[in-house]
Amino acid sequence: MSPTIVILLIAVYFVILVGISRITERGANNNSFFLGNRKSPWFVVAFGMIGVSLSGITFISVPGAVANYSKEAGLVATGQFSYMQMVFGYLVGYFVVAYVLLPIYYKMNLTSIYSYLETRFGYWSYKTGSALFLVSRIIGASIRLLLVASVLQLILFDKMGVPFEITVVVSILLIWIYTNKGGIKTIVWTDTVQTGFMLASLILTLFLIGNSLELEKQGGLIISIKESGYSQIFYFDSWLSANYFWKHFLGGLFITIGMTGLDQDMMQKNLSCKNLKSAQLNMVSFAGILVIVNLMFLVLGALLYMYYEQTGIGEHALVTEGRTDLLFAEIAQQGDLGTIAGILFLFGLIAAAYSSADSALTSLTTSFSIDFLNVEKKERSQQEKTRKITHILMSFILMLTVIILRRTSDDAAIWLLIKLAGFTYGPLIGLFFFGILTRRSLKDIWVPIVCSLVPIILGSLWYLTNAGLINWFGTYQFGAELIIYNALISFGALFLISFSKSKNTNNIEPDRKITD
C-alpha cells in the first residue's frame, strides 16, 4: 500500500472524528467535558468501552503473544490461548466493579473517583490515590501510543524519512484537536465509532486469512485452530509457571479492579451515564462482549502464525526485528491478502489505539484539574481556562513519555503494560479496599510513604530475580499475579499505620458538582 493511500486513509479517518467532535461539543462546558452532563446512553458507553479497554495493544500484542520467536529455538507456541485465563478473571472483576465500586461513586456523586479517599481517610490519601492513577495512566497510555506510532513508523513514516518523534507529536496533536473542547461528551461517541471500525476490521481480517489458508478444506476454522498447536487455554501443570491458571485468573481479576474500577479513565465514562442502574447495565454487557472479542483476537493470532508457517511472510518482524507484536502489521501489508487487508489493518489499528488514547488524555486532564488544581473551587471564569491549560500539559507529558519508552523498552507491549500495572495499581487497590472492607482510619501523612515503598521494594525484587542477580524464589516465575502481591502487601502495610475509631468514619460527603 503506497504512502499516499495511507495518508489519505488517516486523513479521512480523522475528518470523521473531528466532524463528530464539532457536533457533540456544542454548548460544551466543564460539566460536559468531565461528565458528559450525565446524559450518555448506557449502550453507547458499553460499546465504546470495548475499544477503550482493548486498545492497540490488544489489536497487535495479543495475537502476537500466541507464540514466541528466538534465534535459538525458532518459533515456539509458548503463550497460545493462555491469555483467556486472564480474560475470565477480567469477567469476574467487572462484576466487582459494577456492584461494589460503582454504587459508592454514584452515592457520593463523584467527578474524580479519588475524592472518596479524602472523605474516608484524608488529604494525603486522596492525593496519593490520584497520583498513583496519573503515573499509571500516563505510562499505560504512552505504551499504547508507542505501539501504534511504532507500527505507523514501520509501514509509512520510515519510508518517507519522517523521524519517530514527529510521528508521536502528530499523533497526539490529532487527539488533542477533537477532544480539547467536548471532552468525555465527545469521547463517548468517537469511541463508539472507533470500536465499530476495530471490530469490523477484526472480523473481515479473520475471514481474509481463513480464506487464504483454505481452512474449509481442513475441516473449518474451529478444527484447524484446535489442530494448529496454538490453541491451549488452560495451564494447571505447575504453579511455578508464569502461565499457571490461578496466576492468570486472579491476576486478571485484580487488574480489572485496578485498571477499570479504580481508573478515572474507565470510570469517567460510567459516571457519565444518567444513573447507577444504567452504569451497571453498561458494565455487565460490556464484560460479556469483551470475552468474545478477546477470544477472536487469539484466534487471529493462531491464524497469523499458521499463515507465517505456510508462506514465510512475517520473517522481518520475527527474525529481523524480534517482535511478535509486529507480525500482524507485516502480514497485512506484505501478504497476498490484497490491498483490502492493509486498509482493514490500518483502520483497525488506528481505531483501537486512538479510542484508548483519547479517553486517557481526557481522564488525565480531569484528574489533574480536580485533584491537584482544585478547579471546582475556582471562579467560573477560571475553570475552563485551567482545564484547557491542563489538557495541553497532559498532551506534552504523553509525547515525552512515549519517546522515552521508545528508547528504553523492547518488551512486547501487552506484557510490559501488565507488569507495570502490577506495581502502580496494586497500592491503589490496597488503599481503596482498606477503606471499603474496614472501619479503621489511617495515619494519613504516612500513606504516600507506604504506597511508594511497597511497589519500589517489590519491583526491585522482581527485577533482580529476572536479571538472575538473586535466586530467592527458586524456579518460581512471576506473571500477572504481581498486582496481587502489591495489593495485599499494601493492604497489610496500611493496617500497620491504621487505628480504630469508635465512630463510623465511612461518612459520605454532600453532593459535589461542577460549576457550569
NORCOR-V806958 format. One record per residue. N is the residue number from 1. OMEGA is omega in degrees with one decimal (none if undefined). Layout:
BEGIN
N/OMEGA
N/OMEGA
END
This chain:
BEGIN
1/-174.5
2/177.4
3/-179.7
4/179.6
5/-179.8
6/-179.6
7/179.4
8/179.5
9/179.1
10/179.9
11/178.7
12/-178.2
13/-176.4
14/172.9
15/177.1
16/-178.6
17/179.5
18/177.0
19/177.4
20/-177.9
21/-179.4
22/178.2
23/-173.4
24/-175.7
25/178.9
26/-179.0
27/-176.0
28/174.1
29/-179.0
30/179.7
31/178.6
32/178.3
33/-175.1
34/-171.5
35/-179.9
36/-177.2
37/-177.7
38/-179.9
39/-177.1
40/176.7
41/-173.9
42/-176.5
43/175.8
44/177.5
45/-177.6
46/-179.1
47/-179.6
48/-179.2
49/177.2
50/179.2
51/-179.6
52/-178.4
53/-177.1
54/179.0
55/179.0
56/178.7
57/178.0
58/-175.9
59/-176.7
60/-171.3
61/180.0
62/173.9
63/-179.6
64/-176.7
65/178.0
66/178.9
67/178.4
68/179.0
69/172.7
70/-179.0
71/-178.7
72/-173.4
73/-176.5
74/-178.4
75/-178.0
76/-179.7
77/-174.7
78/-175.3
79/-175.0
80/-178.1
81/-177.1
82/178.6
83/178.5
84/176.4
85/177.7
86/179.8
87/176.8
88/173.4
89/175.3
90/-175.3
91/178.8
92/180.0
93/-179.7
94/176.9
95/175.2
96/178.7
97/-174.9
98/-170.8
99/174.5
100/-173.7
101/-177.3
102/177.3
103/177.9
104/-177.6
105/-178.4
106/179.3
107/-179.3
108/178.7
109/-173.5
110/167.3
111/169.2
112/-176.2
113/-178.2
114/173.8
115/176.6
116/-176.2
117/177.6
118/178.1
119/-174.1
120/-172.7
121/-178.2
122/-173.1
123/-174.2
124/175.4
125/178.0
126/-179.2
127/178.8
128/179.3
129/179.7
130/178.9
131/177.6
132/177.2
133/-177.0
134/178.7
135/-178.1
136/-175.0
137/176.8
138/179.2
139/-178.6
140/179.2
141/-179.5
142/177.7
143/179.1
144/178.7
145/178.0
146/-177.7
147/-177.5
148/178.5
149/178.8
150/179.8
151/177.3
152/177.5
153/-177.5
154/-172.1
155/-175.3
156/-165.1
157/173.9
158/-179.4
159/-178.8
160/-179.6
161/180.0
162/179.4
163/-179.6
164/-178.7
165/178.3
166/177.0
167/-179.5
168/-179.2
169/-179.8
170/-179.1
171/-177.4
172/176.8
173/179.0
174/177.6
175/-178.5
176/-176.5
177/-175.3
178/177.4
179/-167.6
180/-176.9
181/-174.6
182/178.7
183/-174.5
184/177.8
185/176.5
186/-174.8
187/-179.6
188/-176.7
189/177.8
190/178.2
191/177.5
192/177.9
193/-177.2
194/175.7
195/176.7
196/176.4
197/-175.8
198/-177.9
199/176.8
200/178.5
201/-179.7
202/-176.3
203/-178.8
204/178.1
205/175.3
206/179.9
207/-177.5
208/-179.0
209/177.7
210/178.3
211/179.1
212/179.4
213/180.0
214/-175.9
215/179.4
216/177.9
217/-177.9
218/177.8
219/179.0
220/-174.0
221/-173.7
222/-179.3
223/179.9
224/178.4
225/-178.6
226/-177.4
227/-174.2
228/-175.0
229/-179.0
230/-164.5
231/-179.9
232/-178.2
233/-170.1
234/179.7
235/179.6
236/-170.6
237/-174.6
238/178.9
239/177.8
240/-177.2
241/177.4
242/-178.7
243/-176.8
244/-171.0
245/-173.0
246/174.5
247/-179.8
248/-174.7
249/-179.0
250/175.5
251/177.9
252/178.3
253/-178.6
254/178.8
255/178.3
256/179.0
257/-178.9
258/-171.1
259/174.5
260/-173.9
261/-179.0
262/-177.7
263/-178.8
264/-179.9
265/-176.4
266/-177.1
267/-179.5
268/178.1
269/178.4
270/-179.4
271/176.6
272/174.8
273/-170.4
274/178.3
275/-176.5
276/-178.4
277/178.7
278/179.9
279/179.0
280/177.0
281/176.0
282/-175.3
283/-177.2
284/180.0
285/177.2
286/-178.1
287/-179.4
288/179.9
289/-176.0
290/178.2
291/-178.6
292/-177.1
293/177.7
294/176.9
295/178.5
296/177.8
297/177.5
298/174.1
299/176.6
300/178.8
301/178.8
302/179.6
303/179.1
304/179.8
305/174.8
306/178.7
307/178.5
308/-179.7
309/-177.2
310/-173.2
311/-176.0
312/178.8
313/-174.0
314/-177.2
315/-179.6
316/-179.3
317/-174.5
318/-172.5
319/-176.1
320/-177.1
321/-176.0
322/-175.7
323/177.7
324/-178.4
325/173.8
326/-178.1
327/-179.2
328/-178.3
329/-176.7
330/-179.9
331/-179.3
332/-175.9
333/-171.9
334/-178.7
335/179.6
336/-177.2
337/179.0
338/-178.0
339/-178.0
340/179.6
341/177.9
342/179.1
343/178.6
344/179.4
345/-177.3
346/179.3
347/-179.5
348/-179.7
349/-179.1
350/-179.9
351/-178.8
352/-176.2
353/-173.9
354/175.5
355/176.1
356/-175.0
357/-177.7
358/178.9
359/176.9
360/179.6
361/178.8
362/-178.6
363/175.6
364/177.0
365/-180.0
366/-176.1
367/-177.4
368/-179.3
369/-175.2
370/-171.6
371/-176.4
372/-179.0
373/177.2
374/-175.2
375/-179.0
376/-175.4
377/-179.1
378/174.4
379/-177.0
380/-177.8
381/-177.5
382/-173.7
383/-177.1
384/177.6
385/179.0
386/-179.3
387/-178.7
388/177.8
389/178.6
390/179.7
391/177.6
392/180.0
393/-178.9
394/176.2
395/179.9
396/179.8
397/178.4
398/177.8
399/-176.3
400/-178.3
401/178.0
402/-178.5
403/178.2
404/179.9
405/178.9
406/-174.7
407/-173.7
408/-174.5
409/174.8
410/178.6
411/170.2
412/-166.9
413/-175.5
414/-177.5
415/174.4
416/-179.8
417/-178.6
418/178.1
419/-177.4
420/178.5
421/179.6
422/-176.3
423/-176.9
424/-179.2
425/-179.5
426/178.1
427/178.5
428/176.2
429/179.8
430/-177.4
431/-179.5
432/-174.4
433/169.3
434/177.6
435/-176.6
436/-171.8
437/179.7
438/174.9
439/-178.4
440/175.3
441/-178.1
442/167.8
443/-164.8
444/-176.0
445/-179.0
446/-174.8
447/179.4
448/-179.0
449/-179.7
450/-176.1
451/173.9
452/-175.5
453/-176.7
454/179.6
455/178.4
456/-179.5
457/-179.6
458/177.6
459/178.5
460/178.3
461/179.9
462/-178.7
463/-178.5
464/177.6
465/179.7
466/-179.0
467/179.5
468/-178.0
469/171.4
470/-178.9
471/-176.6
472/-172.9
473/177.6
474/-178.0
475/-179.5
476/179.1
477/178.3
478/178.4
479/-176.5
480/-177.3
481/177.0
482/-179.4
483/178.5
484/179.0
485/179.8
486/-178.5
487/-176.5
488/179.3
489/175.6
490/178.7
491/179.6
492/179.9
493/177.5
494/177.5
495/-178.6
496/179.0
497/-178.4
498/176.3
499/-176.2
500/175.0
501/-175.9
502/-177.8
503/179.5
504/-180.0
505/-179.6
506/179.1
507/179.9
508/-176.9
509/-179.7
510/180.0
511/176.4
512/-176.4
513/175.2
514/175.8
515/179.3
516/none
END
